[in-house]
């Protein structure tokens, strides 16, 4: 009977009554539009059935906890018919389904939701009803939970997702919501089926263009985006957020062989005259010229070389150490040919003189991706403006 009150005595209607948390003191109650008093009171609409009153009590407790968390974080208080409140109803419905439905003496959460929907303003009614009656997670909730479970040192033993992979996955989800004409809050896992994904993969994604893909996404990019969603559904099935009998809508059975979408020239290494032209455009002593020459003779990726620290370079410049990368094999020691050691020694001395910890400290590392994006961008820009404009080299 905690938080349940009968102000008019036994046999009369129940109501919700809770001591106002300190975090809500002086704030406006979104339901009454008045300041919170010493008590938070919510009527149950004349309800005299105790099991029903307990269900309503649980919803009110969830509402107060949400408002308290919002107040503690500095956010505004949520209203009665917003999506956060609707998600609370959806969770109550999922719990009821997991328990095999309501007992004879318990109210049906579905009926309680329908009553709440009828009270909602017309502008919010459709979205509130869809969220509250959902039997599965919304895309927003599913993605956040999935990324949390793929965090470093997670308890499930899942491989960690790199920041760039997380961003690409959110792009895939954004495309999916755009195709389904829903938002991440109003699109649910149960709404996605094999027929929809077939159209999404074969009709919608190939038409999406970008500055890097003016003719539409390549088949490789499409499969990569669908692969992110496929792993999300695998996680949802494993954690029983989706009925396993329905299968994974992103599983792509092997079908008719497809031709390549991009018919551009095949990638190839630089020819001698092209490499010479680039070195003339990027002189020795220039940051781009130094890193191009050193990467050329040592065989290391320029983006890896840009992150090499001073402490990972030998004093005589004979080798440097790559501390890590996307795979375990990325950790390695790179020998430096004698012809290029003068570059390493000059860079090493310059970095120590200004107190920097990287050999190529003049290329900043982007914190969000942990990559030296400015290097690739500068190289492409300068190369196209210079003597070698071939993008497939």
C-alpha positions as CSV (number, residue, x, y, z in Angstrom):
1,X,0.0,0.0,0.0
2,X,3.0,2.3,-0.2
3,X,2.2,5.6,-2.0
4,X,-1.5,4.5,-2.1
5,X,-4.0,6.6,-0.1
6,X,-7.8,6.5,0.6
7,X,-8.5,10.0,1.8
8,X,-12.2,9.3,2.4
9,X,-11.7,6.0,4.3
10,X,-12.2,2.3,3.6
11,X,-14.3,1.4,0.5
12,X,-13.7,4.8,-1.2
13,X,-11.5,5.7,-4.2
14,X,-7.7,5.4,-4.1
15,X,-5.2,8.0,-5.0
16,X,-1.4,8.3,-5.3
17,X,0.5,10.3,-2.6
18,X,4.2,10.6,-2.3
19,X,6.5,13.0,-0.4
20,X,8.0,15.4,-2.9
21,X,11.7,14.7,-3.5
22,X,14.1,17.5,-2.7
23,X,15.2,17.7,-6.3
24,X,11.7,18.8,-7.3
25,X,11.2,21.5,-4.6
26,X,10.2,24.8,-6.1
27,X,9.6,23.4,-9.6
28,X,6.5,23.4,-11.7
29,X,4.4,20.2,-11.8
30,X,3.9,19.6,-15.6
31,X,0.5,18.0,-14.8
32,X,-1.0,20.8,-12.7
33,X,1.1,23.7,-13.9
34,X,1.6,24.7,-10.2
35,X,4.6,24.5,-8.0
36,X,5.2,21.2,-6.2
37,X,4.0,21.3,-2.6
38,X,5.1,19.0,0.3
39,X,3.3,16.1,-1.4
40,X,2.8,14.9,-4.9
41,X,-0.8,13.7,-5.3
42,X,-2.4,12.1,-8.3
43,X,-6.0,11.0,-8.5
44,X,-6.8,7.6,-9.9
45,X,-10.1,8.7,-11.5
46,X,-12.3,7.3,-8.7
47,X,-10.6,3.8,-8.9
48,X,-11.7,1.6,-6.0
49,X,-10.2,-1.7,-7.3
50,X,-6.9,-2.2,-5.3
51,X,-5.0,-4.2,-8.0
52,X,-5.8,-1.5,-10.6
53,X,-4.7,1.2,-8.1
54,X,-1.4,-0.6,-7.6
55,X,-0.7,-0.6,-11.3
56,X,-1.5,3.1,-11.5
57,X,0.7,3.7,-8.5
58,X,3.7,2.0,-10.3
59,X,3.2,4.2,-13.3
60,X,3.1,7.3,-11.0
61,X,6.3,6.2,-9.2
62,X,8.0,5.8,-12.6
63,X,6.8,9.3,-13.6
64,X,8.2,10.9,-10.3
65,X,11.5,9.1,-10.7
66,X,11.8,10.4,-14.3
67,X,11.1,13.9,-13.2
68,X,13.6,13.7,-10.4
69,X,16.3,12.5,-12.7
70,X,15.5,15.3,-15.2
71,X,15.6,17.9,-12.4
72,X,18.9,16.5,-11.1
73,X,20.5,16.7,-14.6
74,X,19.2,20.2,-15.1
75,X,16.7,19.2,-17.8
76,X,13.1,20.4,-18.0
77,X,10.4,18.3,-16.4
78,X,8.6,15.9,-18.8
79,X,4.9,16.1,-19.3
80,X,2.3,13.5,-18.8
81,X,1.9,12.6,-22.5
82,X,5.4,12.8,-23.8
83,X,7.4,9.9,-25.2
84,X,9.3,9.2,-22.0
85,X,6.0,8.6,-20.1
86,X,4.8,6.5,-23.0
87,X,7.9,4.4,-22.8
88,X,7.1,3.7,-19.2
89,X,3.7,2.4,-20.2
90,X,5.4,0.3,-22.9
91,X,7.7,-1.3,-20.3
92,X,4.7,-2.1,-18.1
93,X,3.1,-3.8,-21.1
94,X,6.2,-5.8,-21.9
95,X,6.4,-7.0,-18.3
96,X,2.8,-8.1,-18.4
97,X,3.4,-10.1,-21.6
98,X,6.5,-11.7,-20.1
99,X,4.4,-12.8,-17.1
100,X,1.8,-14.4,-19.4
101,X,-0.8,-11.7,-19.2
102,X,-2.8,-10.3,-16.3
103,X,-4.2,-12.5,-13.6
104,X,-8.0,-12.6,-13.0
105,X,-7.7,-10.0,-10.2
106,X,-5.3,-7.7,-12.0
107,X,-6.1,-5.0,-14.5
108,X,-5.0,-5.3,-18.1
109,X,-2.2,-2.8,-18.8
110,X,-3.5,-2.5,-22.4
111,X,-6.9,-1.2,-21.2
112,X,-5.1,1.3,-18.9
113,X,-3.1,2.6,-21.8
114,X,-6.2,3.0,-24.0
115,X,-7.7,5.1,-21.2
116,X,-4.6,7.2,-21.1
117,X,-4.5,7.6,-24.9
118,X,-8.1,8.9,-24.8
119,X,-7.0,11.6,-22.3
120,X,-4.0,12.7,-24.4
121,X,-4.2,15.9,-26.5
122,X,-4.9,15.3,-30.2
123,X,-1.5,16.6,-31.2
124,X,0.3,14.0,-29.1
125,X,-2.2,11.2,-29.2
126,X,-0.8,9.3,-32.2
127,X,2.8,9.2,-31.2
128,X,1.9,8.5,-27.5
129,X,-0.3,5.6,-28.5
130,X,2.3,4.0,-30.8
131,X,5.1,4.2,-28.2
132,X,3.0,3.1,-25.3
133,X,1.5,0.1,-27.1
134,X,4.8,-1.1,-28.6
135,X,5.7,-4.6,-27.6
136,X,9.4,-4.1,-28.4
137,X,12.0,-1.4,-28.0
138,X,12.1,1.8,-30.1
139,X,15.1,2.2,-32.4
140,X,16.5,5.0,-30.2
141,X,16.3,2.8,-27.1
142,X,17.6,-0.3,-28.9
143,X,20.6,1.5,-30.3
144,X,21.6,3.1,-27.0
145,X,21.3,-0.2,-25.2
146,X,23.2,-2.0,-27.9
147,X,26.1,0.5,-27.9
148,X,26.2,0.3,-24.1
149,X,26.5,-3.4,-24.3
150,X,29.4,-3.1,-26.9
151,X,31.3,-0.7,-24.7
152,X,35.0,-1.5,-23.7
153,X,35.2,-4.2,-21.0
154,X,31.5,-5.0,-21.2
155,X,30.2,-7.9,-19.2
156,X,29.0,-9.9,-22.2
157,X,32.4,-10.3,-23.8
158,X,31.2,-8.5,-26.9
159,X,33.9,-6.9,-29.2
160,X,34.2,-3.2,-28.6
161,X,32.8,-0.9,-31.4
162,X,35.2,1.8,-32.6
163,X,33.9,5.4,-32.5
164,X,33.8,5.5,-36.3
165,X,31.8,2.3,-36.4
166,X,29.3,3.7,-33.9
167,X,28.8,6.8,-36.1
168,X,28.4,4.7,-39.3
169,X,25.8,2.6,-37.4
170,X,23.8,5.7,-36.5
171,X,23.9,6.7,-40.1
172,X,22.4,3.3,-41.1
173,X,19.7,3.8,-38.5
174,X,19.0,7.3,-39.7
175,X,18.5,6.0,-43.3
176,X,16.3,3.2,-42.0
177,X,14.0,5.6,-40.1
178,X,13.9,7.9,-43.2
179,X,12.8,5.0,-45.3
180,X,10.2,3.9,-42.9
181,X,9.0,7.5,-42.5
182,X,9.4,7.5,-38.7
183,X,11.7,8.9,-36.1
184,X,14.0,6.8,-33.9
185,X,11.5,7.3,-31.1
186,X,8.4,6.1,-33.1
187,X,10.0,3.3,-35.1
188,X,10.1,0.0,-33.2
189,X,12.0,-3.2,-33.8
190,X,8.7,-5.1,-34.4
191,X,7.8,-2.7,-37.3
192,X,10.8,-3.8,-39.4
193,X,10.2,-6.9,-41.5
194,X,11.9,-8.7,-44.4
195,X,9.7,-7.2,-47.1
196,X,10.5,-3.7,-45.9
197,X,14.2,-4.3,-45.7
198,X,14.3,-5.8,-49.2
199,X,12.9,-2.5,-50.6
200,X,15.3,-0.6,-48.2
201,X,18.3,-2.5,-49.5
202,X,17.4,-2.7,-53.2
203,X,15.5,0.5,-53.9
204,X,16.1,3.1,-51.2
205,X,19.8,2.9,-50.4
206,X,21.1,2.8,-54.0
207,X,19.4,6.1,-54.6
208,X,21.0,7.9,-51.7
209,X,23.7,10.3,-52.9
210,X,26.5,12.1,-51.1
211,X,29.5,14.3,-52.1
212,X,31.6,11.1,-52.0
213,X,29.0,9.0,-53.9
214,X,27.3,11.4,-56.4
215,X,25.9,8.4,-58.3
216,X,24.5,6.6,-55.3
217,X,25.9,4.3,-52.6
218,X,28.0,1.4,-53.8
219,X,26.9,-2.2,-53.1
220,X,29.8,-2.5,-50.7
221,X,28.6,0.5,-48.7
222,X,25.0,-0.7,-48.7
223,X,26.0,-4.1,-47.3
224,X,28.2,-2.4,-44.7
225,X,25.2,-0.3,-43.5
226,X,22.9,-3.3,-43.5
227,X,25.6,-5.3,-41.6
228,X,25.5,-2.8,-38.8
229,X,21.7,-3.2,-38.5
230,X,22.0,-7.0,-38.8
231,X,24.3,-7.1,-35.8
232,X,21.8,-4.9,-33.9
233,X,19.0,-7.4,-34.6
234,X,21.3,-10.3,-33.6
235,X,21.8,-8.6,-30.2
236,X,18.0,-7.9,-29.9
237,X,17.2,-11.5,-30.6
238,X,19.8,-12.7,-28.2
239,X,18.4,-10.5,-25.4
240,X,14.8,-11.4,-26.3
241,X,13.8,-7.9,-27.4
242,X,12.6,-9.5,-30.7
243,X,10.8,-12.8,-31.3
244,X,13.5,-15.1,-32.6
245,X,10.9,-17.0,-34.7
246,X,10.5,-14.0,-36.9
247,X,14.2,-14.2,-37.9
248,X,16.6,-11.4,-38.7
249,X,15.2,-9.2,-41.5
250,X,18.7,-8.0,-42.4
251,X,20.0,-11.6,-43.1
252,X,20.9,-11.5,-46.8
253,X,20.7,-15.0,-48.4
254,X,23.1,-15.6,-51.2
255,X,21.3,-14.8,-54.5
256,X,22.1,-13.9,-58.1
257,X,25.7,-12.6,-58.6
258,X,25.7,-8.8,-58.9
259,X,28.0,-6.6,-61.0
260,X,30.0,-3.9,-59.5
261,X,28.1,-0.6,-59.1
262,X,31.2,1.6,-59.4
263,X,32.9,1.1,-62.8
264,X,35.8,3.5,-62.2
265,X,39.4,2.5,-62.8
266,X,40.9,-0.2,-60.5
267,X,43.1,1.1,-57.7
268,X,46.8,0.9,-58.4
269,X,50.1,2.0,-56.8
270,X,51.9,5.2,-57.9
271,X,54.2,4.9,-60.9
272,X,57.8,6.3,-60.5
273,X,57.1,9.5,-62.5
274,X,53.9,10.1,-60.4
275,X,55.7,9.7,-57.1
276,X,58.5,12.0,-58.4
277,X,55.9,14.6,-59.3
278,X,54.3,14.5,-55.9
279,X,57.6,14.9,-54.1
280,X,58.3,18.0,-56.2
281,X,55.0,19.4,-55.2
282,X,55.6,18.5,-51.5
283,X,59.2,19.6,-50.8
284,X,61.5,18.1,-48.1
285,X,60.9,19.9,-44.8
286,X,57.2,20.4,-45.4
287,X,55.1,18.3,-43.1
288,X,53.3,16.7,-46.0
289,X,56.5,16.2,-47.9
290,X,58.2,14.6,-44.8
291,X,55.4,12.2,-44.0
292,X,55.0,11.2,-47.7
293,X,58.7,10.3,-48.1
294,X,58.9,8.5,-44.8
295,X,55.7,6.5,-45.5
296,X,57.0,5.7,-49.0
297,X,60.3,4.1,-47.9
298,X,59.1,2.5,-44.7
299,X,55.9,1.0,-46.0
300,X,53.8,2.4,-43.1
301,X,50.5,4.0,-43.5
302,X,50.8,7.8,-43.3
303,X,47.9,8.0,-40.8
304,X,49.7,5.6,-38.6
305,X,53.0,7.4,-38.9
306,X,51.3,10.7,-38.0
307,X,50.4,9.2,-34.5
308,X,53.9,7.9,-33.7
309,X,55.1,9.3,-30.4
310,X,58.6,10.5,-29.6
311,X,59.1,7.8,-27.0
312,X,58.4,5.2,-29.7
313,X,61.3,6.4,-32.0
314,X,64.8,5.1,-31.5
315,X,67.5,7.7,-30.7
316,X,69.4,7.0,-33.9
317,X,66.2,7.1,-36.1
318,X,66.8,3.5,-37.2
319,X,63.2,2.4,-36.4
320,X,60.0,3.4,-34.9
321,X,57.2,1.5,-33.1
322,X,53.5,1.4,-34.0
323,X,51.7,1.0,-30.7
324,X,48.4,-0.3,-32.1
325,X,45.6,-0.1,-34.7
326,X,42.4,-1.9,-35.8
327,X,43.9,-5.3,-35.3
328,X,46.5,-7.0,-33.1
329,X,48.8,-7.3,-36.1
330,X,48.9,-3.5,-36.4
331,X,51.3,-3.4,-33.4
332,X,54.7,-3.7,-35.0
333,X,58.2,-2.2,-35.3
334,X,59.0,-0.4,-38.6
335,X,62.7,-0.2,-39.7
336,X,63.8,3.1,-41.3
337,X,66.1,2.9,-44.3
338,X,69.3,5.0,-43.9
339,X,68.2,7.4,-46.7
340,X,65.2,8.6,-44.6
341,X,66.8,8.6,-41.1
342,X,67.7,12.3,-41.4
343,X,63.9,13.1,-41.7
344,X,63.2,11.1,-38.5
345,X,66.1,12.7,-36.6
346,X,65.1,16.2,-37.6
347,X,61.5,15.6,-36.7
348,X,62.5,14.1,-33.4
349,X,64.7,17.1,-32.5
350,X,61.9,19.5,-33.4
351,X,59.3,17.7,-31.3
352,X,61.6,17.6,-28.3
353,X,62.5,21.3,-28.7
354,X,58.8,22.4,-28.4
355,X,57.8,19.8,-25.8
356,X,55.5,17.8,-28.1
357,X,54.9,14.1,-27.7
358,X,54.4,13.1,-31.4
359,X,56.8,13.1,-34.3
360,X,54.3,14.8,-36.6
361,X,52.6,16.9,-33.9
362,X,51.6,19.5,-36.5
363,X,48.8,17.2,-37.6
364,X,46.1,17.2,-34.9
365,X,44.3,14.1,-33.8
366,X,40.5,14.4,-33.9
367,X,39.2,13.3,-30.4
368,X,35.9,12.0,-31.6
369,X,37.5,9.4,-34.0
370,X,41.1,9.2,-32.8
371,X,42.2,9.7,-36.4
372,X,44.4,12.3,-38.2
373,X,41.7,13.3,-40.6
374,X,43.5,16.5,-41.6
375,X,46.4,14.6,-43.1
376,X,44.2,12.6,-45.6
377,X,42.2,15.8,-46.4
378,X,45.3,17.9,-47.0
379,X,47.0,15.2,-49.1
380,X,43.9,14.7,-51.4
381,X,43.4,18.5,-51.8
382,X,47.1,19.2,-52.6
383,X,47.4,16.2,-54.8
384,X,44.4,17.1,-56.9
385,X,45.7,20.7,-57.3
386,X,49.2,19.5,-58.2
387,X,50.7,17.3,-60.7
388,X,48.9,14.0,-60.0
389,X,45.1,14.3,-60.0
390,X,44.3,10.6,-60.4
391,X,42.0,9.6,-57.5
392,X,42.5,5.9,-58.0
393,X,46.2,5.9,-57.1
